[in-house]
Amino acid sequence: LQRSGIGPAEWLKPLGIAVAADLPVGRNLLDHPGFGMMFRAKGAGVTTGRNFVADVRGPANDKGEPEWQTHPAPVDEEEGIACFWTYLTRQEALGEVIVQSRDPRQAPLIDHRYNTLDIDRRRFESARDFCKEMLATATFRNLGAEWIDDMDKPIAEALAATMGAAHHQAGTTKMGRADDPTAVVGSDLRVHGFDNLFVADTGIYPDNVMHNTNLTAIVVGEKASETIAAALRR
């Protein structure tokens, strides 16, 4: 969209791209950033079971939503190494995707703004405290569990070392009313100001979903097919 002239004028004009619509394409980048904590325990390096994903979530906030989710991941079966991988179900930091050239072969600049807001760091610290308590329980002690990572390192430093993407990116073509300056598409998936240009992917999410993005993306695709089919029948 940006290379076609649809995006923030301040980004496009310096690249010599004629602005067809000054819309916030590329802003509001969201993800479920993750942070791993490595430990060693007898038998922990094998497949640990996916039910844990649904069972270990942080306490609910004032909206009734858990702020983080933790699941184990095997790392080294021979050494008994595993990892507690923690995601934020929602991040407050808003990133950007900015085209760097008119040349489609040049990758855009993607800045998730990970580890930039204290509120996101506090959520990760809450999850780390929970994992520390969990490894101290009798169940893990009976397995000789011990931390590999320094669990007392300042959280900002720990995140800088191991934080990564969940690849659940969303939000950069946000859905909203035409008079919303942060929105790119309407409820019919049409890009504001265009009759025959649609966006149908996770970019339209006004806010990220709290789980994997794929099922919601399928619903978006179904909505797009219904809209386009209805238009063709006219």
N, C-alpha and C positions, 0 to 999 in steps of 0.2 A: 504493500500500500504506500509506504513512504517513497519508494522509487517511482511510483506512479503519480506522485504529487499529492498524496493524501496523508497528512501528518502535520506536526507542529511547524509552522512557517519558519520559526527561528532555527530549526534543525535543517530544513530543506534548502532554503535560499543560499546558504554558504556553499552548498554542493552544486549549485547551478540547476536545481530541480524546480521546475515551474510548479507553483502551488495551485492545485485544483480545489483543495478543501483544507482549511486550517483546522484540523481535528487532532485530538490528543492521542493519536496512534503511537504506541510504544511506551506510553506512560502507564503507571499503576501496575507494574510488573509484580506478580505475587508468586509464591511457591510455598512448599512445606519444607523449610530448611531443616537439615538433620545434623545430628551430633553423635558420634560414637564413643563408647566407653569400654575399653578392652579389659578383660579379666581372664584368669586361668582357673579351671576347676575340673575335677575328674569327670570325663564324659561330656563336658559342655561343648566340645568342638564339633559335635554331630548335629544332625537336624533336630531342632528343638521344638517344633510344633507351631502351627500358625494360629492356634486359638489364643495364644498369648497376645497377639495383635489386638484382639477385641477386649482383652481382660485388663490390661495395664494402661490406664489413662490417668491423667492428672485430675486434681479436684476441680469441680465446676466453678466457673467464674460467675459474675452477677447476671450473665445471660443464660446460665445453665449449661454452658459448653465447657468440656475439658480443654485445657490449654496446651496439653502435650500428650503424646502417645509414645510408648516405648515397646519395642519388641526385640527379642534376642536374634542374633545371627551367628552361625558357626563360622569360625575363621580357620582353625588348624586342628584337625581331628587328632593327629599324633601328639601334639603338645597340649591338647585340652584347652585351646584358646577360643574364646567366644567374645561377643560384643553386645552390649545393650545399645541399640540404635534408637535414638529419640528424635521425633519430629515435633515441630510446632504445628498444631492444627490450624492456626492462623498466625500470620506474621503482621506486625505493624509497619515495618519498614517497606517502603514502596520503591521498587527498582525501575529501570528503564531499558528499553531496547532502541538503539539509535543506529540508523543506517549510516555507514561511513563513506559510501561512494555510490555513484550512479552505476557502477559496475556490479552486476549481480553475483560475480564470482568472489567479491570481497565480503567477508563475513561482517555482520553488524557488531556494534559494541553492545554487550549485554552486561548490565550491572545490577545485580540483585540487591545491593545494599545490605548484604548479610552483616551481622555483628555490628550494626551502627546505632541501634537504639537500646537503651537500658531496659525498657520493658520486655523486649524479646530476650535479652540476656537473663533477666530475672526468671523468665519462664524456663529457660534451659537449666538455670541453677536449681530451681525447684525440682526438676526431673532428676538432676544429678544427685540431689540430697536423697530422693526416694530410692535411687539405685544403690546408693551407699548403705542405706538402711536394709535394703533387700539382700545385699550380699552378706550382711552381718547376721542374717537369720540362721536358725539351726539347720535348715535344709541345705543352704549353701556352705555353711561351716562343715557339715558332714562330708562334703565333696572337696574339702580343702581349698575352698575358693579364696583367691587373693587378687587384688587389683594389679594390673600391669601399668595402667595409666596413673599419673599423679592426680588423685581426686581432690587434692587441696590446692591445686593451681588456680589462680584467679580465673573466674569463668571467662572473661574476655580473652585471656591468653589461650585457654583450652579450646575455645571456639575457633580462634584464629588458626590453630594447628590442625583441627580435624573437621570443621564444619563443611557441609556439602549440600548439594541439591537433592531433592526427592524427584526432580523432573516432573513436577506437577504444576508447571507454569500456567498462569492464567492472568486475565485482567487487562491486557494491553490494548484490547479493542472493546472496552467496557460497554455493556448494554445500559441504556438509560434514555430519558426523554430528550427530545431534540433541543430543548432549552437548558439542558444540563451541560455545562462546559467541560465536564470530565467524561462525557459519553461519546461513543463512536457509532454505535448501531442502536436501532430501535428494537422494540419487542418482536418485530417481524424479521429481524436479522439484517435488514437493509442498512447500509451505511448512510448516515444522515446526509441528505442532499442528493442522493442518487436513487434512481428507480430500479436499476438492474444490477446492483452490486451488493452482494451478500457476504457476510462472514459467518462461518459455521464451525467454530472450534472453541477450545477452552479460553481463548482470549476474550470472549464476550462476558465471562462471569464478572458481575459487579464486585463480588467478593469470592474468595476461593471457597470451595466446598471443604468439609472437614475430613474427607476421606480421599481415596484415589479418585482422580478426575475422570477416569474413562467412562464410567456408566453415565455420568451426566453429559459427557461429550456425545454419547450415542443418542441421548434424548435430543440434544441440540441438532444432530444430524437428521433425526426424524422430523423435527420441526421445520428444518430447512427444506426437506423433500416435500412436506405438505404445502408449504408456502409456494414453492416453485411450481408444483403440480397444479395448484389452484390458479396460479397466474396463467399457465399454459392452457387451461380449460376455458378461459374467458373468450 
